[in-house]
Amino acid sequence: MRVLVVGGGGREHAICLALSQSAHVQKLYCAPGNGGISKVAECVDISATDIHNMVCFAKENVDFVMVAPDDPLALGMVDALEAEGVRAFGPHKAAAQLESSKAFAKGIMDKYGIPTAQYREFSDFDVAKAYIHEKGAPIVVKADGLALGKGVVVASTIEEAVDAAHTMMLDKKFGDSGNRIIIEECMTGPEVTILAFTDGKTIVPMLSSQDHKKAFTGDLGPNTGGMGAFCPSPLYTPDIARECMTKIFRPTIDAMNSEGIPFKGVIYFGLMLTPNGPRVIEYNARFGDPETQAILSMLKTDLFEIFDAVIDERLDHVDISWADGYACCVVIASGGYPEKYETGFEVSGLDMIPDDIIAFHAGTRLSDDVILTNGGRVLGITARGSSLEQAARRAYDGVDCVRFKDAYFRTDIGK
């Protein structure tokens, strides 16, 4: 089978590595890919959001396409591929609204009684400002559309919340994604991520995980796309898992079916374990990053077989199994990320990383056999262990091998 993975980050590197180990995959492409992905797949110079050229390439060269990032899913790449007879993994554009529109997602949860934070949506800044003053702080302000994982502000003061709304709605920090905002009550409790495979009928949760969103050690600084993750989460007990399946996971899939827009692919449940039970913080319509790097390193089942079964709605026939123990991913980022940063610096020390530790490339490019930085999050160093402490320690052993100008990372991932 000739397979194309759409995307070029650490998540896509993890997906490509897993697919490269499948007996069903004879040829693997990735568009646009990156410096690390080029070691396991042939990289194709097509932007992940270039639907026309991606479809043209797929029709001529591959049998199967896995669309990984949020943007092409929201733009309808799976719809476009299927219209041309190409088998494609991922939700259709209408279903991807669970991520591309927070207002849509909150509406689904409200209509079908799926537990989440109380909220209101606004398209007028002055009305939003008045509501913030009425409700007080702490309070949460979210851009409605896609914002690279950075369009959420948990404001501890009224002034901070008003500034966040102003930045999103009037300063257009996230472009049109901030034309409409969601203002929510501030829930309390630890966060857990559950990714799940679903074919629109069956839903199979993966290992639980915990992401670290803040830029700096100690959960300080601005939100990022994620500075590290580990799995499974010790907080996600079997009792909580059963409650989530009954009150959140199954009802979400049933709700989408009731709306006439079945969800097929990977669905991401961002959860908060509040004193009143699990609540949905957000949905994503794809694998999370960097959770995927940790989770897929634990997967024992052939990933292509899972993807194939999801498309054919026979996921209930696949036995999905996981390795014992834990996995931890530590992100090494460019200095200045998630704000302004420079790229083009040589990355050294990758050949010093032990064989049992994986350096997933996120923001890199290959130039004359030299790996250069090419993004905010550059690498995700991932290791497994029999305990969470051991997995984290091994991941940091790998981190210690890597050098590039202005590199930084959190020192508390997994702690």
VMD Tcl script that draws the C-alpha trace (Angstrom):
set ca {
  {0.00 0.00 0.00}
  {1.29 3.48 -0.92}
  {0.47 5.88 1.94}
  {0.67 9.68 2.26}
  {0.68 11.47 5.62}
  {-0.29 15.15 5.47}
  {1.61 17.44 7.84}
  {5.12 18.20 8.96}
  {5.43 18.29 12.75}
  {6.32 16.02 15.65}
  {2.90 14.38 15.58}
  {3.37 13.50 11.91}
  {6.85 12.10 12.62}
  {5.33 9.80 15.23}
  {2.58 8.73 12.82}
  {5.06 8.16 10.00}
  {7.37 6.12 12.23}
  {4.47 3.88 13.29}
  {3.22 3.46 9.70}
  {6.74 2.70 8.45}
  {6.69 -0.38 10.70}
  {3.44 -1.70 9.18}
  {3.60 -4.78 6.95}
  {0.85 -3.18 4.83}
  {2.84 -0.05 3.92}
  {5.23 -0.50 1.01}
  {5.83 3.17 0.21}
  {5.41 6.11 2.59}
  {5.21 9.80 1.67}
  {4.80 12.85 3.90}
  {3.82 16.35 2.73}
  {5.52 18.60 3.55}
  {7.39 16.54 6.16}
  {10.56 17.71 7.93}
  {14.20 16.83 8.48}
  {13.49 13.85 10.73}
  {10.54 12.51 8.79}
  {12.80 12.30 5.71}
  {14.52 9.34 7.39}
  {11.34 7.20 7.30}
  {9.26 8.70 4.46}
  {9.78 10.51 1.18}
  {8.99 14.17 1.81}
  {6.92 16.01 -0.80}
  {7.06 19.81 -1.03}
  {3.33 20.53 -0.78}
  {1.86 22.70 1.96}
  {-0.49 20.87 4.32}
  {-3.27 23.34 3.44}
  {-2.78 23.16 -0.36}
  {-5.82 21.00 -1.01}
  {-5.69 21.17 -4.81}
  {-2.07 20.05 -5.19}
  {-2.36 17.51 -2.38}
  {-5.33 15.87 -4.08}
  {-3.54 15.89 -7.45}
  {-0.46 14.25 -5.93}
  {-2.54 11.67 -4.06}
  {-4.54 10.67 -7.15}
  {-1.36 9.97 -9.09}
  {0.86 8.44 -6.43}
  {-0.88 6.85 -3.44}
  {-3.65 4.50 -2.32}
  {-4.32 6.00 1.11}
  {-4.00 9.42 2.78}
  {-3.85 10.19 6.49}
  {-4.68 13.88 7.15}
  {-3.10 14.77 10.49}
  {-3.25 18.56 11.17}
  {-6.27 20.66 12.13}
  {-6.12 23.23 9.30}
  {-6.54 20.88 6.30}
  {-9.26 18.97 8.14}
  {-11.13 22.21 8.80}
  {-10.71 23.17 5.13}
  {-12.24 19.88 3.97}
  {-9.23 17.96 2.65}
  {-10.77 14.56 3.47}
  {-13.95 15.55 1.62}
  {-11.87 16.62 -1.41}
  {-9.81 13.42 -1.44}
  {-12.86 11.18 -1.17}
  {-14.58 13.11 -3.97}
  {-11.69 12.02 -6.21}
  {-11.87 8.38 -5.11}
  {-8.90 8.46 -2.70}
  {-9.22 6.60 0.62}
  {-8.60 9.14 3.36}
  {-8.42 8.96 7.16}
  {-9.82 11.86 9.17}
  {-13.12 13.59 9.84}
  {-15.03 15.45 7.13}
  {-15.11 19.25 7.24}
  {-18.51 19.33 8.96}
  {-17.36 16.98 11.73}
  {-14.05 18.83 12.14}
  {-16.11 21.79 13.39}
  {-15.79 20.16 16.82}
  {-12.33 21.73 16.77}
  {-12.53 24.52 14.21}
  {-15.43 26.24 15.99}
  {-15.57 26.34 19.77}
  {-19.07 27.79 19.49}
  {-20.17 24.74 17.49}
  {-18.58 22.39 20.02}
  {-20.14 24.16 23.01}
  {-23.50 24.10 21.25}
  {-23.27 20.33 20.81}
  {-22.37 19.84 24.47}
  {-25.15 22.15 25.61}
  {-27.78 20.52 23.42}
  {-26.90 16.94 24.38}
  {-26.07 17.42 28.06}
  {-22.35 16.68 27.83}
  {-20.67 18.13 30.95}
  {-18.59 21.25 30.29}
  {-18.07 24.77 31.63}
  {-20.93 27.29 31.54}
  {-20.33 29.77 28.74}
  {-21.54 32.54 26.45}
  {-20.37 33.50 22.98}
  {-19.76 37.04 21.74}
  {-19.10 38.79 18.44}
  {-19.16 42.34 19.90}
  {-16.22 43.45 22.04}
  {-18.15 45.96 24.15}
  {-20.79 43.36 25.04}
  {-18.06 40.85 25.91}
  {-16.29 43.45 28.06}
  {-19.48 44.20 29.98}
  {-20.04 40.47 30.57}
  {-16.50 40.05 31.93}
  {-17.08 42.90 34.40}
  {-20.39 41.32 35.40}
  {-18.93 37.86 36.02}
  {-15.55 38.82 37.47}
  {-12.40 36.72 37.58}
  {-10.96 34.17 37.28}
  {-12.58 33.61 33.89}
  {-11.60 31.94 30.59}
  {-11.50 33.68 27.20}
  {-11.25 31.59 24.01}
  {-10.97 32.48 20.33}
  {-13.71 30.63 18.46}
  {-11.53 29.34 15.61}
  {-8.17 27.61 15.23}
  {-5.23 29.37 16.88}
  {-2.37 26.85 16.99}
  {-3.30 25.83 20.53}
  {-2.69 29.37 21.82}
  {-6.15 30.95 21.58}
  {-7.11 30.37 25.22}
  {-6.45 32.73 28.14}
  {-7.21 31.74 31.72}
  {-7.48 35.24 33.16}
  {-6.89 35.76 36.89}
  {-8.09 39.39 36.78}
  {-10.83 41.32 34.99}
  {-8.19 43.48 33.31}
  {-6.40 40.42 31.94}
  {-9.67 39.00 30.56}
  {-10.63 42.29 28.89}
  {-7.15 42.54 27.38}
  {-7.43 38.98 26.03}
  {-10.79 39.75 24.43}
  {-9.39 42.97 22.93}
  {-6.35 41.13 21.56}
  {-8.49 38.45 19.93}
  {-11.41 40.55 18.65}
  {-9.93 43.95 17.83}
  {-6.17 43.39 17.47}
  {-6.86 40.24 15.41}
  {-3.94 38.32 16.94}
  {-5.45 35.10 15.55}
  {-7.00 36.63 12.44}
  {-10.60 35.70 11.73}
  {-10.46 33.03 14.46}
  {-11.06 35.83 16.97}
  {-14.06 37.40 15.24}
  {-16.15 35.50 17.76}
  {-15.04 34.52 21.25}
  {-16.25 32.21 23.99}
  {-16.20 33.32 27.63}
  {-16.43 30.49 30.17}
  {-16.50 29.91 33.87}
  {-13.10 28.93 35.20}
  {-13.22 25.26 36.16}
  {-10.74 23.82 38.66}
  {-8.93 20.50 38.78}
  {-6.18 18.58 36.98}
  {-6.33 18.21 33.18}
  {-6.21 14.90 31.32}
  {-6.24 14.22 27.59}
  {-7.98 11.22 26.05}
  {-7.44 10.50 22.37}
  {-9.79 7.94 20.85}
  {-10.19 6.11 17.56}
  {-13.74 6.10 16.25}
  {-15.45 4.91 13.09}
  {-18.66 6.76 13.94}
  {-20.09 3.69 15.69}
  {-17.37 2.18 17.88}
  {-15.12 4.37 20.03}
  {-11.83 3.03 21.43}
  {-9.93 5.34 23.82}
  {-6.13 5.31 23.66}
  {-3.91 5.59 26.72}
  {-4.68 8.63 28.85}
  {-2.11 11.41 28.79}
  {-1.23 14.76 30.35}
  {0.06 17.72 28.34}
  {2.11 20.66 29.65}
  {0.83 23.81 27.91}
  {2.69 26.61 29.68}
  {6.02 27.65 28.20}
  {8.19 27.56 31.31}
  {9.03 25.27 34.20}
  {6.52 25.47 37.03}
  {3.57 26.03 34.68}
  {4.60 29.64 34.10}
  {4.47 31.84 31.02}
  {2.16 31.91 28.01}
  {0.24 28.98 26.54}
  {2.04 27.04 23.82}
  {1.14 24.18 21.53}
  {2.53 21.91 24.26}
  {5.98 21.65 25.90}
  {5.78 17.97 26.77}
  {3.46 15.11 27.65}
  {3.39 11.75 29.35}
  {1.14 8.69 29.36}
  {-0.74 7.10 30.95}
  {-2.01 9.55 33.55}
  {-2.02 8.22 37.12}
  {-5.05 10.48 37.74}
  {-7.23 8.70 35.17}
  {-8.59 5.81 37.22}
  {-10.80 2.98 35.89}
  {-13.81 4.56 37.64}
  {-13.18 7.91 35.94}
  {-12.69 6.13 32.61}
  {-16.10 4.44 32.93}
  {-17.76 7.74 33.85}
  {-16.17 9.47 30.85}
  {-17.30 6.74 28.47}
  {-20.87 6.94 29.80}
  {-21.24 10.72 30.12}
  {-18.80 12.16 27.55}
  {-17.28 9.86 24.93}
  {-20.30 7.82 23.84}
  {-22.70 10.79 24.06}
  {-20.40 12.89 21.85}
  {-20.29 10.30 19.07}
  {-24.06 9.75 19.37}
  {-24.65 13.52 19.28}
  {-22.71 13.91 16.04}
  {-24.68 11.05 14.50}
  {-27.94 12.65 15.63}
  {-26.84 15.90 13.94}
  {-26.26 13.99 10.68}
  {-22.51 14.60 10.72}
  {-20.86 11.37 11.92}
  {-17.30 11.69 13.21}
  {-14.73 9.22 11.86}
  {-11.04 9.46 12.71}
  {-9.27 10.45 15.92}
  {-11.15 12.59 18.42}
  {-9.34 14.39 21.23}
  {-11.10 14.97 24.53}
  {-9.43 17.65 26.65}
  {-10.84 16.98 30.12}
  {-10.73 18.62 33.53}
  {-11.26 16.39 36.55}
  {-13.31 18.83 38.61}
  {-14.66 18.22 42.14}
  {-18.02 17.60 40.44}
  {-16.68 15.05 37.98}
  {-15.00 15.10 34.55}
  {-15.83 18.05 32.28}
  {-14.90 18.73 28.67}
  {-12.50 21.66 28.20}
  {-12.25 21.24 24.42}
  {-12.45 18.80 21.55}
  {-9.83 18.38 18.84}
  {-10.55 16.57 15.59}
  {-7.17 14.82 15.31}
  {-4.17 13.45 17.19}
  {-2.80 15.91 19.75}
  {0.76 17.16 19.77}
  {2.91 16.29 21.76}
  {0.62 13.64 23.31}
  {0.84 11.54 20.13}
  {4.60 11.17 20.42}
  {4.24 9.56 23.84}
  {1.10 7.56 23.08}
  {2.12 6.02 19.74}
  {5.45 4.94 21.21}
  {3.34 2.61 23.40}
  {1.09 1.22 20.62}
  {1.58 -2.48 19.83}
  {-1.16 -2.88 17.18}
  {-0.43 -2.08 13.52}
  {-1.50 1.58 13.12}
  {-2.41 1.18 9.45}
  {-4.82 -1.64 10.31}
  {-6.58 0.69 12.76}
  {-6.83 3.49 10.17}
  {-8.16 1.07 7.55}
  {-10.77 -0.33 9.94}
  {-11.98 3.17 10.88}
  {-12.65 4.03 7.24}
  {-14.60 0.80 6.69}
  {-16.49 1.11 10.00}
  {-15.16 -2.18 11.38}
  {-13.15 -0.84 14.31}
  {-14.94 -3.30 16.59}
  {-13.03 -6.10 14.82}
  {-9.56 -4.73 15.71}
  {-7.80 -5.66 18.96}
  {-5.89 -2.53 19.97}
  {-3.17 -3.25 22.53}
  {-0.56 -1.19 24.36}
  {2.82 -1.79 25.93}
  {3.12 -1.83 29.71}
  {4.75 1.05 31.54}
  {4.91 4.77 30.73}
  {6.18 7.13 28.05}
  {7.34 10.74 28.35}
  {7.98 13.37 25.66}
  {10.00 16.53 26.39}
  {9.85 19.33 23.81}
  {12.98 21.35 23.02}
  {11.90 24.73 21.64}
  {13.44 27.76 19.98}
  {14.21 30.68 22.28}
  {11.30 33.13 22.21}
  {8.63 30.55 21.37}
  {5.60 30.87 21.43}
  {6.15 34.50 20.49}
  {8.93 35.72 18.17}
  {11.85 33.35 17.54}
  {14.64 32.78 15.04}
  {15.29 29.64 12.97}
  {18.06 28.22 10.80}
  {20.41 27.07 13.59}
  {22.29 23.79 13.28}
  {21.12 20.99 15.59}
  {23.93 18.84 16.98}
  {24.08 15.79 19.22}
  {21.23 13.80 17.67}
  {23.67 10.96 16.92}
  {24.51 10.81 20.64}
  {20.96 9.97 21.72}
  {20.68 6.34 22.92}
  {18.87 3.92 20.60}
  {15.97 3.38 23.02}
  {15.13 7.10 23.01}
  {13.33 8.69 20.03}
  {13.96 12.22 18.81}
  {10.74 13.18 17.05}
  {11.36 16.14 14.75}
  {8.77 18.94 14.87}
  {10.35 22.13 13.52}
  {13.41 21.01 11.54}
  {14.61 20.91 7.95}
  {17.40 19.02 6.23}
  {19.98 21.11 4.35}
  {23.04 19.41 2.80}
  {22.77 16.55 5.32}
  {22.63 19.03 8.22}
  {19.56 19.33 10.49}
  {18.53 22.97 11.03}
  {15.85 24.47 13.26}
  {12.73 25.46 11.32}
  {10.00 26.17 13.87}
  {9.07 27.03 17.43}
  {8.89 23.51 18.78}
  {11.96 21.82 17.32}
  {12.20 18.31 18.82}
  {10.18 16.02 21.06}
  {12.55 13.69 22.91}
  {10.54 10.61 23.89}
  {11.38 7.64 26.08}
  {9.64 4.75 27.79}
  {10.10 3.29 31.24}
  {8.56 0.90 33.74}
  {7.60 3.92 35.86}
  {6.76 7.52 34.98}
  {9.88 8.65 36.83}
  {12.07 6.34 34.76}
  {10.45 7.40 31.47}
  {10.96 11.08 32.30}
  {14.55 10.53 33.41}
  {15.38 8.71 30.16}
  {13.71 11.45 28.09}
  {15.87 14.06 29.81}
  {18.93 11.88 29.17}
  {18.11 12.35 25.49}
  {17.47 16.07 25.89}
  {20.93 16.48 27.42}
  {22.50 15.21 24.20}
  {21.01 17.92 21.95}
  {22.38 21.38 21.28}
  {21.28 24.33 19.14}
  {21.40 28.10 19.59}
  {18.81 29.54 22.01}
  {17.30 26.11 22.78}
  {15.08 25.88 25.85}
  {12.88 23.26 27.51}
  {10.91 22.74 30.68}
  {12.65 20.73 33.40}
  {9.45 19.42 35.05}
  {7.75 17.32 32.38}
  {6.34 14.19 33.99}
  {6.58 15.65 37.49}
}
mol new
graphics top color blue
foreach p $ca { graphics top sphere $p radius 0.5 }
foreach p [lrange $ca 0 end-1] q [lrange $ca 1 end] { graphics top cylinder $p $q radius 0.2 }
display resetview
